[in-house]
Structure formats: C-alpha cells, structure tokens
Amino acid sequence: MNLWNKTSERTLMQGDYRPSIIEKKWQKIWEETGTYRQYFRKKKYYVLDMFPYPSGAGLHVGHPRGYIATDVIARFKQLEGYGVLHPMGWDAFGLPAEQYALKNKLHPSVSVKKNIATFKGQLAKIGFTHDWEREIDTTDPEYYRWTQWIFLQLWKKGLAYESFDPINWCPSCKTGLANEDLEQGKCERCGSTVEKKPLRQWVLAMTRYADRLLKDLESPELRWSESIKDQQRNWIGRSEGVEMVFPIAGTESELRVFTTRVDTVFGCTYVVVAPEHPLIDVLSADISNLEEVRKYLKRAASKSDLERTELAKEKTGIKLEGIEAVNPFNGERVPVYVADYVLGSYGTGAVMAVPAHDERDYEFAVRYQLPICNVVAAYVRMTGACAPLEGKETTSKDCVTAFIKHPTEKKYLVLRWPDGHSVGFVGGGIETGETLEAAVSREVVEETGFRNFSITETLLPHLYGHGYKPRKDVNCHDHDTFFLIQLNDLERKSSEEDTGEHAAVWMEEDMVSEKITLDHHRFVWKRYLEVQRTFCEDGILVNSGEFTGLTSAEARKRMTVWLTKERLGKKKVNYKMHDWTFSRQRYWGEPIPLVRCDACGVVPVPEKDLPVLLPKVKSYEPTGTGESPLAGIAKWVNTVCPKCGGKARRETNTMPQWAGSCWYYLRFIDPKNTKALVDKRKEAKMMPVDLYVGGTEHATRHLLYARFWHKFLFDIGVVSGEEPFGRLVNQGLITASDGRKMSKRWGNVVNPDEVVADFGADAFRLYEMFMGPFGQTIAWNTDGVVGTRRFLEKIWKLQGKVSKTASRVSNREMESLVHQTIRKATVDIEDFKFNTVVSSLMVLVNTFEKQVSVPISQYRVLLLLVAPFAPHIAEELWSRLGNTKSIFLAKWPEWDESKILTESVSIAVQVNGKVRTVLTVASGTDEKEVTRLALADANVRTHLAGRTPRKIIFIPGKILSIVV
C-alpha cells in the first residue's frame, strides 16, 4: 500500500483539519520509511543543535525555538537536494543530573533515563527530522569509552597533568570548578561564593593551544558572530610583554614582574605583589609590620577574584615595611606593597606600578600618597590646514596651554586667530629659566589681560603636537603641558587681543569640542571632559634616560633587548585563560582512566580495557572532603597495576560535565563504531558541522572546550580539519508573558505539550518562527498560536479552490507574487529571518483566498514553501494532490526574476509612535490587509496588551501607526 495515499480517518475524508490525527500519522510514516535518511546524496549538510541536558522539569516553550529553527533548515536543505544529517542526543553526565537525583532520592542512572524519555516524547510531538538511529547518551559506556580514550591521548601527549594548586571550590556543590564555571565570582550552578582550596586535581593544558584558538577565530570559514568571537578573544586574553627582575634590596631574593608596558618602567614608583605571592613568606623575617600584613592577607582571602579585580571598587593594600625593590633600569629603590587588586594566578603575581600610565595604579597611588611620575608623552599629528608639510623646516619648542574657566558660568575662553583656520586655547612658548607655572601665568596675562586667577590642575604634563604653523611657515614639534586655570573675577587689562593678534571668545562647555580646530587641544579637551588623569596609550618617552625620545613601540623593542642582554628579563606571552581544571569530586561523571601504583606511579588503563565503568552504588552523596564518593568504594578503587601487576588504586575524581559534549558531534557521524571514535572517511565527508545552533552562554565553555579538543584530535590524525563548527547561530530567549524567565518558582511555565494538544505542532512551530527575529528575546503570547492555527486552516481550505485547468489561465500578478515569495523564502531562510518568511507566506495565502480558483502548480509551490515550517499539513495536502512520494523528496522551487513584476515593500508598524515590527508585503497591499497582519504580529500584540486601537494611520508602502 502507498503510504502517501493512505487516509483511513473518516474525519479527514470529510475535509476537516485535525492536526492531532495528521501529525501522528506522518510522524510514524516518516520514521518507518526513513524519509530523512538521504545520506547517499552527493551534497551533504550537517545541521546540529547544542544537545540538551535532560532535566527533570522537561521542556517549556522556550526550549524548542532553536530546535525548530534547525529543523526548518534541515527540511529546506533536503528539498534543495542535500543529504542532511540532523541528529539528537543527551548530555546527561555531570552536576545538574546528580543534584536532581539527590533531591528526588533516585539513582542518577534512573533519573536520567526517565528524563530522557520525557524529553524525547516531547520532541517527537513537534515533528523533527532527528535521526533517532544515531541517538547519543553521554552516560552510555559505549560512548564514554571514547571520551576516556581521548583523555588518555591527552595524557600520553603531556596535556593532562596533576596539580595541587588552589582551585575554585564550591562549598555548596562540594566540588572543584573551572574558571569557566563561575559567574560574577560565584558558582554558576548554585550561586554560592566560591573559595580557593588547595586540592589534588587533573588539569588539561589548554593554554598550549591558546594561540591557535585565538588565531583561528580569524578564519573566514568560521562564520560566527563577532560578539561570540570577542568573548573568546577576551577570555583567552593574550598579553605580549616582558618578564623582568626587580631585586629585593639587601637580600638574595628577587621579584619577577610581568608587564606589557615596559616602556613605562622609568615611571615605576612602587611594586605590588598579590596576597598569595610566596615572597611574603620568604621575606617574613624582614617585614617589620608582619602582623598587620597577615591581617590584611586574611581579609583578602575572603574575597573572590571578581571582587578583587572589580574596576569600580576602592583599591586597598598594605606596605611591606622594611622591603624595597630595585628598578633594574635606573637602580632606584621603590616600596613594595601587597594589594588584592593583583591576582596570583595572572602573570607572575606581581606588577610594577606606574600610576601616571595605569588607572588602577593611579587610584592606589592617590590613596596612599605615592609619587606619580610621567614618562610617556602623548603624540598628536595635526590634520587639515595644520597638518605637517613635506619639505618645510621643522622646529621644536617647549610650550604651555591653559584651559581658562569662567568664574561663575560653565564657559571656557578660546582664541580665534586671523589666519581663518585656527581656534584653540590660550598658550605659548616657555622663556629661558621660566617654570611651567610661571610660563602659563604669563601667557594668560599677556593674551587675555586677566590677572586674578588660580592654577587648579595640571591636566596633561607631556604632549607632543606635530603640525604646520602658517604664520611662521614652518613645521613645529611642540612639547606642551596643559593646565586648568580658574578665573576669580572678570577684571582685565590690555592684552594681545587688543592689538588684533587674536580674538578671545567665551564658549559654552558643550560647544568647545565642535569649534576647536587644533587637534592636540581637542585631544586634551576630550580627556578633560572624561576626567582622565592617566595617559595609558602609546606615545613618546620622556624622563626615561637613554630611551627618551623613542616611540613606545621602539622603546619596548630596545628595552627588551637590553633586559635579555643583561639577563634581567625576557620576552613573555601571558594568557588570562587558565588551563582547564578537569577533575570533579563527585560521583556522576566519566571515571578518569588512570591508576596509581606505588612502584610505577600514575599508569594509564590499557585502551583494550576501556571503558572503565562507573560502579553501581546506593550512596553517592558528595563527601565535601576533597575526595570523590568513589574513594570509599574499596572493591572498585583497589585494582592491579597494568604495568607491573602489583597493587594499585584507581583515580577517584571524575570528569566534568563538559567532557562528553566536547566531541559528541563526531560520534553522531558514526555512532555504532566499535573500532574507532569515528571512521576517517565518514568524518572527512561530513565535517565540519555546517550549521550549529545554541545559546550564547556557551561561548567561553563548551565552544572553547570543543575547539580545543578538536584541534588536539586533528593533531593526532583523528579528524581532517582544525575547526569543528562552520556556521554558528545563537537564538534569543523566549520569556514568559510577564517578561520574566519561565520558572516553576514564578508559576509562569508554558508546556509545549499543552500547546501542541490545543493547536497542533505545526501551529506551534509556525508561531515560534513568526514571533520575532530569531536572535531577539521575545515574550510568549498564546494568542499568537491562535493566529498561526487560523493561517493553517486557510491553507487547508484552499485545497477546495485548487484547479488543474486554472493553470492554463495567465494571471501575471499572481505569478509575480508567487515568484517573489519563492525568492523571499529562499533568501530569508538562509539568513534565519524566519518571521519575514512566514509573513510573506501569509500575504500569498491571503491573495490566493481572493481568487476564484488557484492553479495546482501554484498551490504546489505554496505547500513546498510551507513544508519546512509546518511539515505535517504540507505532507498531508501534498498527498491529497495525488503525489506518491513525500513532499520532502521533491525539489525546492526556483524563482524566475523575469516573472517578478512588482517588488515587495517593508512597512514599519508603530504602537504609540514606537516601531514594534516591520512587515514585508507585496507592493500595493491595502490598509485592511496590512492592519490585519500587524494586529496578528506577536510583538505588536504584546505592546497592545489587550487594548483596542483608538486610531490607525496608514501611509501606503511606508508606515502603519496604531494609537491606543
């Protein structure tokens, strides 16, 4: 019997649209016939979701948004002729699953199996193209056998090592955490403040791949958003600089500091060590205020890294009395402080403090009244009429410039010169023997006539302005110092202004930036408005011995050479990213396949003996002692050394929940392979993943971990490319109708099972794609599903208008609209603009409704365009047209540009003056139809909040304004 013509239900024969019957019917047929398993096709497309952790709560309507989107793409690509791989599996090991099991007094293996069944049943109702023959569960021993195998390869290559350093310890979850598992210094799982606790743990040397992880973000094959790439760049945090030695005066000890700005070293006025720096213990006998220091260290230990490094917080520290460090460049002795804004985990745990050129150092220096020495001058090259001219003589001069502030108003005095080009502040050259303060005071008097004023602040002590001076017909390299002058009154006497040299004008503060033409004056004015008191950019060195006059870049090169020659330092690259803390002191995770032998040390479990099975136990509560619950299972722990045959103990820490998700996309390609992780030929054909969809929260965890493992697998010849995921798309959240995150706590969870039962899977799918741009956060509105259900009913009823003879009648406008819609759907599906595709389909259907009859050829096109979004109704209606094969084995329609007579237009829909959505409709669509589409839009309905429009203003082809 032909399954595509099988319609036994009497209600369907009578013409009713009954999604509950249709959807079950076609889901069964698709699975039985393998409609989606067209892997023999020459073109491949691998579309993948970030596979879910199957929680006990099941899915709410926000979860399937990404899954529906990938399903739309999968169906679309199959219609385009691709063999599409669209698998699904379960990320079921780890802390969340274990805590759920503990809460519900179940074994994790039992609760996970139950939760998977719930999730799978919910997904099945929505009608996805998932190939369940390739289903993966990370807790399946046949799967984690290969997770353990990868760990062993990492260990053999020296990329997995044992560490005893302090790690992030969550006192609530009772386990160690990687830095990536923290949010705002707290455990991302339970919100507890983490502690630093020294523990034995296994660590993966991820930083050895840091440069490759960073460099390959620039690959054109990596089609990711810049925001996700930037998150990874910032997390990796590559810093190139030098590590140099500051000897400790009067001792044999030395302090190594890392800096990216060695060019500022002559401005170092103190040195800071982190509270955990070992030098404090080494020099404890020489620290005269040791008890006070220890009290400070105790207070610092109670703070998280985030609290310590927060830019807005007040900087604290304490001087190590009796200790001085020696600047290797000039031999000057500087005090040593311990301060919690420096972390022991970054660089060397010590920094040279240059308060003139670092904001944190400046704040600290001001608080503790430490010297501030400027050693880098800003450099500004003039532009426009004042730009340096080729071939002109270049002079140099020391200058001063004054920002003169009105005594009572928010105004500043500026000068206009007769050349017609220059507008700037008061200033001039320094005369022989004159101090800076005397020079600026003289210039104010001479150029303005004001005599009663105060010098309130030095704004920038060093700036080189390089430009052309038309009046003197020379280029000038001025070394300028800027001051803030406060007038005490407006009484003045004669000045240069009276001779016509220039015109002095009072100007409102907010107008100065617009009117000033001198680039170096504008540069300092901007800093003044932003209250910048440090100069942190590159410039030209001053007060820096033999390096004075060099640019920062050149100085860094020469200083690094000098340090290397003198054996006082070397070039160094540091990373903010740390190696990956891979151990968890919990039960529910992959056992680490190592044993410890007294004679042989740490020994790997032979690959033939994998997997090392997680033992079945009744009690698996965490111990909180730093040891996994596995440590107490003597029968499992005690084993034989694979190397010498003697007594040995298994590793009792387990892997983190991220281990199984680092490589799962590879196993989907070849899930039944018992000989290898993945067959090389199959991997080369299917990789990389063409489209990967998931949340932005995984940018610096899963996505970074997976890239690291994939590059390692490439290095050992397991995979054919260096990057796992080609295109990455992130979906926005769906919140509850009240705008809050869906949660049992708020009682605002909407179960997709209920929506499917009430409206059908196709209506649910359509609404999720229609409710707004895919990347935006949108509030759920059940009324929107009512609208998509009505739309589907229209499509259903259109079958009564389908005519084979109508296709012979030429209707150029209808034909044009059909081809416009094909083009719109084809382009916008690729761009993830699903809402605009659905909108254009609604326009097409509404236009069909107005026709006496619809040509069967155009109705077929409609069904093909609808099929990725509402597959069940499309398949049913396709079969009713007499087709003997699935609609998904047909061909996606192509548009003919020559047949498109009219263009579509975009109409902005406003609610009380604010744009809430943009509709794409056919040119000439009338007000009634545009209004209907606007009122059906989910975002518009949300902002109407049930209110009836008081007035509607329509400007054809441009705007629909709704007033409530």
ChimeraX attribute file (.defattr): number of C-alpha atoms within 10 A of each C-alpha:
attribute: neighborCount
match mode: 1-to-1
recipient: residues
	/A:1	5
	/A:2	7
	/A:3	15
	/A:4	19
	/A:5	16
	/A:6	12
	/A:7	15
	/A:8	8
	/A:9	10
	/A:10	9
	/A:11	12
	/A:12	14
	/A:13	9
	/A:14	8
	/A:15	12
	/A:16	12
	/A:17	17
	/A:18	14
	/A:19	21
	/A:20	15
	/A:21	14
	/A:22	18
	/A:23	22
	/A:24	16
	/A:25	16
	/A:26	20
	/A:27	18
	/A:28	13
	/A:29	15
	/A:30	18
	/A:31	16
	/A:32	9
	/A:33	11
	/A:34	12
	/A:35	17
	/A:36	21
	/A:37	19
	/A:38	16
	/A:39	13
	/A:40	10
	/A:41	12
	/A:42	10
	/A:43	15
	/A:44	20
	/A:45	23
	/A:46	23
	/A:47	22
	/A:48	26
	/A:49	22
	/A:50	21
	/A:51	20
	/A:52	17
	/A:53	20
	/A:54	25
	/A:55	18
	/A:56	18
	/A:57	13
	/A:58	18
	/A:59	21
	/A:60	17
	/A:61	20
	/A:62	22
	/A:63	14
	/A:64	19
	/A:65	20
	/A:66	26
	/A:67	24
	/A:68	24
	/A:69	22
	/A:70	25
	/A:71	24
	/A:72	25
	/A:73	22
	/A:74	27
	/A:75	23
	/A:76	25
	/A:77	23
	/A:78	27
	/A:79	22
	/A:80	18
	/A:81	19
	/A:82	20
	/A:83	21
	/A:84	27
	/A:85	26
	/A:86	24
	/A:87	22
	/A:88	25
	/A:89	24
	/A:90	23
	/A:91	23
	/A:92	31
	/A:93	29
	/A:94	25
	/A:95	19
	/A:96	19
	/A:97	24
	/A:98	25
	/A:99	16
	/A:100	18
	/A:101	19
	/A:102	16
	/A:103	8
	/A:104	12
	/A:105	10
	/A:106	15
	/A:107	19
	/A:108	23
	/A:109	17
	/A:110	10
	/A:111	22
	/A:112	26
	/A:113	14
	/A:114	14
	/A:115	20
	/A:116	22
	/A:117	14
	/A:118	17
	/A:119	19
	/A:120	17
	/A:121	13
	/A:122	19
	/A:123	18
	/A:124	15
	/A:125	18
	/A:126	26
	/A:127	22
	/A:128	22
	/A:129	27
	/A:130	22
	/A:131	19
	/A:132	13
	/A:133	13
	/A:134	17
	/A:135	14
	/A:136	22
	/A:137	21
	/A:138	23
	/A:139	23
	/A:140	14
	/A:141	17
	/A:142	18
	/A:143	21
	/A:144	23
	/A:145	23
	/A:146	21
	/A:147	26
	/A:148	25
	/A:149	21
	/A:150	18
	/A:151	21
	/A:152	21
	/A:153	17
	/A:154	19
	/A:155	19
	/A:156	12
	/A:157	12
	/A:158	11
	/A:159	18
	/A:160	21
	/A:161	16
	/A:162	15
	/A:163	14
	/A:164	12
	/A:165	11
	/A:166	15
	/A:167	21
	/A:168	25
	/A:169	24
	/A:170	24
	/A:171	14
	/A:172	14
	/A:173	21
	/A:174	19
	/A:175	23
	/A:176	30
	/A:177	23
	/A:178	20
	/A:179	19
	/A:180	19
	/A:181	15
	/A:182	19
	/A:183	13
	/A:184	13
	/A:185	20
	/A:186	21
	/A:187	25
	/A:188	15
	/A:189	14
	/A:190	11
	/A:191	15
	/A:192	16
	/A:193	20
	/A:194	23
	/A:195	21
	/A:196	17
	/A:197	15
	/A:198	15
	/A:199	19
	/A:200	17
	/A:201	22
	/A:202	22
	/A:203	20
	/A:204	20
	/A:205	20
	/A:206	20
	/A:207	19
	/A:208	12
	/A:209	15
	/A:210	21
	/A:211	13
	/A:212	14
	/A:213	22
	/A:214	18
	/A:215	10
	/A:216	14
	/A:217	19
	/A:218	12
	/A:219	10
	/A:220	9
	/A:221	13
	/A:222	16
	/A:223	17
	/A:224	18
	/A:225	12
	/A:226	10
	/A:227	11
	/A:228	20
	/A:229	18
	/A:230	14
	/A:231	14
	/A:232	20
	/A:233	19
	/A:234	15
	/A:235	19
	/A:236	21
	/A:237	16
	/A:238	16
	/A:239	15
	/A:240	15
	/A:241	19
	/A:242	24
	/A:243	24
	/A:244	26
	/A:245	20
	/A:246	24
	/A:247	20
	/A:248	20
	/A:249	15
	/A:250	11
	/A:251	11
	/A:252	7
	/A:253	13
	/A:254	15
	/A:255	21
	/A:256	19
	/A:257	20
	/A:258	26
	/A:259	24
	/A:260	16
	/A:261	21
	/A:262	22
	/A:263	28
	/A:264	29
	/A:265	20
	/A:266	23
	/A:267	23
	/A:268	25
	/A:269	23
	/A:270	25
	/A:271	25
	/A:272	26
	/A:273	28
	/A:274	25
	/A:275	27
	/A:276	19
	/A:277	19
	/A:278	12
	/A:279	16
	/A:280	19
	/A:281	12
	/A:282	11
	/A:283	16
	/A:284	15
	/A:285	10
	/A:286	16
	/A:287	17
	/A:288	13
	/A:289	14
	/A:290	18
	/A:291	11
	/A:292	12
	/A:293	21
	/A:294	13
	/A:295	10
	/A:296	18
	/A:297	19
	/A:298	11
	/A:299	11
	/A:300	21
	/A:301	15
	/A:302	14
	/A:303	17
	/A:304	18
	/A:305	23
	/A:306	14
	/A:307	16
	/A:308	21
	/A:309	16
	/A:310	12
	/A:311	12
	/A:312	8
	/A:313	11
	/A:314	12
	/A:315	20
	/A:316	17
	/A:317	22
	/A:318	17
	/A:319	21
	/A:320	23
	/A:321	15
	/A:322	14
	/A:323	20
	/A:324	22
	/A:325	23
	/A:326	22
	/A:327	22
	/A:328	18
	/A:329	15
	/A:330	11
	/A:331	11
	/A:332	13
	/A:333	19
	/A:334	20
	/A:335	17
	/A:336	24
	/A:337	23
	/A:338	23
	/A:339	24
	/A:340	27
	/A:341	26
	/A:342	23
	/A:343	20
	/A:344	17
	/A:345	16
	/A:346	15
	/A:347	20
	/A:348	20
	/A:349	20
	/A:350	27
	/A:351	22
	/A:352	28
	/A:353	26
	/A:354	28
	/A:355	28
	/A:356	24
	/A:357	24
	/A:358	17
	/A:359	17
	/A:360	19
	/A:361	26
	/A:362	22
	/A:363	18
	/A:364	19
	/A:365	20
	/A:366	12
	/A:367	13
	/A:368	14
	/A:369	10
	/A:370	15
	/A:371	16
	/A:372	20
	/A:373	17
	/A:374	23
	/A:375	24
	/A:376	30
	/A:377	26
	/A:378	22
	/A:379	21
	/A:380	19
	/A:381	15
	/A:382	17
	/A:383	15
	/A:384	12
	/A:385	15
	/A:386	19
	/A:387	16
	/A:388	21
	/A:389	15
	/A:390	9
	/A:391	8
	/A:392	12
	/A:393	12
	/A:394	16
	/A:395	12
	/A:396	13
	/A:397	14
	/A:398	17
	/A:399	21
	/A:400	26
	/A:401	26
	/A:402	26
	/A:403	25
	/A:404	24
	/A:405	20
	/A:406	19
	/A:407	15
	/A:408	11
	/A:409	10
	/A:410	12
	/A:411	18
	/A:412	20
	/A:413	20
	/A:414	22
	/A:415	21
	/A:416	21
	/A:417	17
	/A:418	13
	/A:419	10
	/A:420	7
	/A:421	13
	/A:422	18
	/A:423	23
	/A:424	23
	/A:425	23
	/A:426	22
	/A:427	24
	/A:428	20
	/A:429	17
	/A:430	20
	/A:431	12
	/A:432	7
	/A:433	8
	/A:434	11
	/A:435	11
	/A:436	21
	/A:437	14
	/A:438	13
	/A:439	20
	/A:440	27
	/A:441	22
	/A:442	18
	/A:443	21
	/A:444	22
	/A:445	19
	/A:446	18
	/A:447	21
	/A:448	23
	/A:449	19
	/A:450	20
	/A:451	18
	/A:452	13
	/A:453	18
	/A:454	13
	/A:455	16
	/A:456	11
	/A:457	12
	/A:458	14
	/A:459	21
	/A:460	22
	/A:461	19
	/A:462	25
	/A:463	26
	/A:464	23
	/A:465	21
	/A:466	24
	/A:467	25
	/A:468	26
	/A:469	16
	/A:470	13
	/A:471	9
	/A:472	8
	/A:473	12
	/A:474	17
	/A:475	22
	/A:476	20
	/A:477	21
	/A:478	22
	/A:479	20
	/A:480	26
	/A:481	22
	/A:482	24
	/A:483	23
	/A:484	19
	/A:485	23
	/A:486	20
	/A:487	19
	/A:488	15
	/A:489	13
	/A:490	14
	/A:491	10
	/A:492	12
	/A:493	12
	/A:494	13
	/A:495	18
	/A:496	16
	/A:497	17
	/A:498	14
	/A:499	9
	/A:500	10
	/A:501	14
	/A:502	19
	/A:503	17
	/A:504	20
	/A:505	13
	/A:506	16
	/A:507	16
	/A:508	14
	/A:509	15
	/A:510	11
	/A:511	11
	/A:512	21
	/A:513	15
	/A:514	9
	/A:515	15
	/A:516	20
	/A:517	20
	/A:518	22
	/A:519	21
	/A:520	22
	/A:521	22
	/A:522	18
	/A:523	16
	/A:524	18
	/A:525	19
	/A:526	13
	/A:527	15
	/A:528	15
	/A:529	11
	/A:530	9
	/A:531	10
	/A:532	14
	/A:533	18
	/A:534	21
	/A:535	21
	/A:536	18
	/A:537	14
	/A:538	17
	/A:539	22
	/A:540	23
	/A:541	25
	/A:542	20
	/A:543	16
	/A:544	20
	/A:545	11
	/A:546	10
	/A:547	19
	/A:548	16
	/A:549	17
	/A:550	18
	/A:551	18
	/A:552	22
	/A:553	14
	/A:554	14
	/A:555	22
	/A:556	21
	/A:557	14
	/A:558	15
	/A:559	19
	/A:560	22
	/A:561	15
	/A:562	15
	/A:563	19
	/A:564	15
	/A:565	11
	/A:566	11
	/A:567	11
	/A:568	17
	/A:569	22
	/A:570	19
	/A:571	17
	/A:572	16
	/A:573	15
	/A:574	22
	/A:575	18
	/A:576	17
	/A:577	21
	/A:578	21
	/A:579	19
	/A:580	18
	/A:581	25
	/A:582	24
	/A:583	26
	/A:584	27
	/A:585	28
	/A:586	28
	/A:587	27
	/A:588	30
	/A:589	27
	/A:590	28
	/A:591	25
	/A:592	26
	/A:593	25
	/A:594	22
	/A:595	23
	/A:596	19
	/A:597	21
	/A:598	11
	/A:599	12
	/A:600	14
	/A:601	12
	/A:602	17
	/A:603	17
	/A:604	20
	/A:605	21
	/A:606	15
	/A:607	15
	/A:608	7
	/A:609	11
	/A:610	17
	/A:611	22
	/A:612	19
	/A:613	17
	/A:614	17
	/A:615	13
	/A:616	10
	/A:617	11
	/A:618	8
	/A:619	11
	/A:620	18
	/A:621	16
	/A:622	18
	/A:623	16
	/A:624	17
	/A:625	11
	/A:626	20
	/A:627	20
	/A:628	24
	/A:629	22
	/A:630	27
	/A:631	18
	/A:632	13
	/A:633	12
	/A:634	11
	/A:635	8
	/A:636	16
	/A:637	17
	/A:638	16
	/A:639	17
	/A:640	16
	/A:641	24
	/A:642	18
	/A:643	14
	/A:644	12
	/A:645	10
	/A:646	13
	/A:647	15
	/A:648	22
	/A:649	19
	/A:650	26
	/A:651	19
	/A:652	25
	/A:653	26
	/A:654	25
	/A:655	26
	/A:656	23
	/A:657	23
	/A:658	17
	/A:659	25
	/A:660	25
	/A:661	21
	/A:662	21
	/A:663	21
	/A:664	23
	/A:665	26
	/A:666	21
	/A:667	20
	/A:668	22
	/A:669	21
	/A:670	17
	/A:671	19
	/A:672	15
	/A:673	13
	/A:674	12
	/A:675	7
	/A:676	13
	/A:677	22
	/A:678	21
	/A:679	17
	/A:680	14
	/A:681	10
	/A:682	12
	/A:683	19
	/A:684	14
	/A:685	14
	/A:686	17
	/A:687	21
	/A:688	23
	/A:689	19
	/A:690	18
	/A:691	19
	/A:692	21
	/A:693	20
	/A:694	21
	/A:695	16
	/A:696	15
	/A:697	11
	/A:698	15
	/A:699	19
	/A:700	21
	/A:701	17
	/A:702	18
	/A:703	19
	/A:704	19
	/A:705	20
	/A:706	22
	/A:707	21
	/A:708	24
	/A:709	22
	/A:710	23
	/A:711	21
	/A:712	21
	/A:713	19
	/A:714	15
	/A:715	13
	/A:716	12
	/A:717	11
	/A:718	18
	/A:719	24
	/A:720	19
	/A:721	16
	/A:722	19
	/A:723	23
	/A:724	25
	/A:725	25
	/A:726	18
	/A:727	17
	/A:728	18
	/A:729	22
	/A:730	19
	/A:731	19
	/A:732	19
	/A:733	19
	/A:734	24
	/A:735	21
	/A:736	22
	/A:737	17
	/A:738	13
	/A:739	13
	/A:740	12
	/A:741	17
	/A:742	20
	/A:743	14
	/A:744	10
	/A:745	8
	/A:746	11
	/A:747	9
	/A:748	16
	/A:749	18
	/A:750	20
	/A:751	15
	/A:752	22
	/A:753	19
	/A:754	11
	/A:755	16
	/A:756	20
	/A:757	13
	/A:758	16
	/A:759	19
	/A:760	25
	/A:761	27
	/A:762	27
	/A:763	27
	/A:764	29
	/A:765	26
	/A:766	25
	/A:767	27
	/A:768	28
	/A:769	23
	/A:770	24
	/A:771	25
	/A:772	23
	/A:773	17
	/A:774	23
	/A:775	15
	/A:776	13
	/A:777	14
	/A:778	22
	/A:779	21
	/A:780	25
	/A:781	19
	/A:782	15
	/A:783	15
	/A:784	23
	/A:785	27
	/A:786	16
	/A:787	19
	/A:788	23
	/A:789	21
	/A:790	13
	/A:791	18
	/A:792	22
	/A:793	16
	/A:794	17
	/A:795	23
	/A:796	17
	/A:797	14
	/A:798	18
	/A:799	17
	/A:800	11
	/A:801	17
	/A:802	21
	/A:803	16
	/A:804	12
	/A:805	11
	/A:806	17
	/A:807	15
	/A:808	9
	/A:809	8
	/A:810	10
	/A:811	11
	/A:812	12
	/A:813	12
	/A:814	19
	/A:815	16
	/A:816	21
	/A:817	24
	/A:818	24
	/A:819	22
	/A:820	24
	/A:821	27
	/A:822	24
	/A:823	18
	/A:824	20
	/A:825	23
	/A:826	19
	/A:827	13
	/A:828	16
	/A:829	19
	/A:830	12
	/A:831	11
	/A:832	20
	/A:833	19
	/A:834	24
	/A:835	23
	/A:836	23
	/A:837	26
	/A:838	27
	/A:839	20
	/A:840	24
	/A:841	22
	/A:842	19
	/A:843	21
	/A:844	19
	/A:845	17
	/A:846	15
	/A:847	15
	/A:848	23
	/A:849	16
	/A:850	9
	/A:851	12
	/A:852	10
	/A:853	18
	/A:854	22
	/A:855	20
	/A:856	18
	/A:857	13
	/A:858	18
	/A:859	23
	/A:860	18
	/A:861	19
	/A:862	21
	/A:863	20
	/A:864	25
	/A:865	24
	/A:866	24
	/A:867	23
	/A:868	27
	/A:869	29
	/A:870	23
	/A:871	28
	/A:872	25
	/A:873	27
	/A:874	26
	/A:875	23
	/A:876	23
	/A:877	19
	/A:878	22
	/A:879	19
	/A:880	15
	/A:881	14
	/A:882	10
	/A:883	14
	/A:884	13
	/A:885	16
	/A:886	19
	/A:887	23
	/A:888	23
	/A:889	15
	/A:890	14
	/A:891	15
	/A:892	21
	/A:893	17
	/A:894	12
	/A:895	17
	/A:896	14
	/A:897	11
	/A:898	8
	/A:899	16
	/A:900	19
	/A:901	15
	/A:902	13
	/A:903	12
	/A:904	18
	/A:905	17
	/A:906	14
	/A:907	20
	/A:908	19
	/A:909	26
	/A:910	21
	/A:911	19
	/A:912	15
	/A:913	10
	/A:914	12
	/A:915	15
	/A:916	19
	/A:917	18
	/A:918	20
	/A:919	22
	/A:920	22
	/A:921	26
	/A:922	21
	/A:923	15
	/A:924	12
	/A:925	15
	/A:926	13
	/A:927	16
	/A:928	10
	/A:929	13
	/A:930	22
	/A:931	18
	/A:932	10
	/A:933	19
	/A:934	25
	/A:935	18
	/A:936	18
	/A:937	25
	/A:938	26
	/A:939	20
	/A:940	20
	/A:941	18
	/A:942	20
	/A:943	15
	/A:944	17
	/A:945	9
	/A:946	8
	/A:947	10
	/A:948	10
	/A:949	14
	/A:950	8
	/A:951	10
	/A:952	14
	/A:953	13
	/A:954	17
	/A:955	11
	/A:956	15
	/A:957	20
	/A:958	14
	/A:959	18
	/A:960	23
	/A:961	22
	/A:962	24
	/A:963	15
	/A:964	14
